[in-house]
Amino acid sequence: HRVTVEQMAILEPGLSETLCASLLDVMGEALDEVARRGVPRDAARDFLLGHMNVLGAVIFKETDGVFSDACNKAIRFGKPMLMRDDWKRIFEPDEIMASIRRIT
């Protein structure tokens, strides 16, 4: 792939670290929490990773498929609980530059 320097800054730290690593860190905390609540850690990890593969394949259009009505309802409920309405501002040029300054 060929990208500009500005596009690379959107990809890293924006997409890969600020977004992806943060969300995965929250998922790790969620795994710890369900284990704390009594779900066997190995079962929870395998369940989560298996779902991540299927959900990711559908979301990134690597496979033809749709989510169930129940899954779509869970997303509609969960996203506002988990994400701020203005989360996409992490990709604004001033936010990207502030992120670069913070991490270097």
C-alpha positions in Angstrom: 0.0 0.0 0.0 1.1 3.5 -0.7 -0.1 6.3 1.7 0.9 9.8 2.4 2.6 10.8 5.7 -0.7 12.4 6.8 -2.6 9.2 6.0 0.0 7.1 7.9 -0.5 9.3 10.9 -4.2 8.6 10.7 -3.4 4.8 10.6 -0.9 5.0 13.4 -1.4 6.2 16.0 -5.1 7.0 15.1 -6.6 3.7 13.9 -4.2 1.1 15.2 -3.2 2.4 18.7 -5.8 5.0 19.7 -8.8 3.1 18.5 -7.9 -0.6 18.1 -5.5 -1.0 21.0 -7.9 1.0 23.3 -10.9 -1.2 22.4 -8.9 -4.4 22.7 -7.7 -3.2 26.1 -11.3 -2.7 27.2 -12.1 -6.2 25.9 -9.3 -7.6 28.0 -10.7 -5.8 31.0 -14.1 -7.3 30.1 -12.6 -10.8 30.0 -11.1 -10.2 33.5 -14.5 -9.0 34.7 -16.5 -12.0 33.5 -13.8 -14.3 35.0 -14.1 -12.4 38.3 -17.9 -13.1 38.1 -17.2 -16.8 37.9 -17.0 -17.7 34.2 -14.0 -20.0 33.7 -11.3 -17.7 32.1 -10.3 -20.2 29.4 -14.0 -20.6 28.4 -14.6 -16.9 28.3 -11.4 -16.3 26.3 -12.2 -19.0 23.7 -15.8 -17.8 23.4 -14.7 -14.2 22.9 -12.0 -15.0 20.4 -14.3 -17.2 18.4 -17.0 -14.5 18.3 -14.3 -11.9 17.3 -13.4 -14.0 14.3 -17.0 -14.4 13.0 -18.1 -10.8 13.9 -14.9 -9.4 12.4 -15.4 -11.4 9.2 -18.9 -10.0 8.8 -18.1 -6.4 9.8 -15.0 -6.2 7.4 -17.0 -7.9 4.6 -14.6 -10.9 4.4 -17.6 -13.2 4.3 -21.2 -12.8 3.3 -23.3 -12.7 6.4 -25.5 -10.6 8.6 -25.9 -10.4 12.3 -28.9 -11.8 14.0 -31.7 -9.4 15.1 -30.6 -10.1 18.7 -27.0 -9.1 17.9 -28.1 -5.9 16.1 -30.2 -5.0 19.1 -27.2 -5.6 21.4 -25.1 -3.3 19.2 -27.7 -0.6 19.2 -27.8 -0.7 23.0 -24.1 -1.3 23.6 -22.5 1.3 21.4 -24.0 4.3 23.1 -23.1 2.8 26.5 -19.5 2.2 25.4 -18.7 4.9 23.0 -18.9 8.7 23.2 -20.9 10.3 20.4 -17.9 12.3 19.2 -15.4 9.4 19.2 -14.5 9.9 15.5 -12.8 13.2 16.4 -9.7 11.0 17.1 -9.1 11.2 13.3 -9.2 15.0 13.2 -5.7 16.5 12.2 -5.3 18.4 15.5 -6.2 15.3 17.5 -3.8 13.2 15.5 -1.0 15.7 16.1 -1.8 15.9 19.8 -1.7 12.1 20.0 1.7 12.0 18.2 3.1 14.6 20.7 1.8 12.6 23.7 3.3 9.3 22.6 6.7 10.5 21.4 
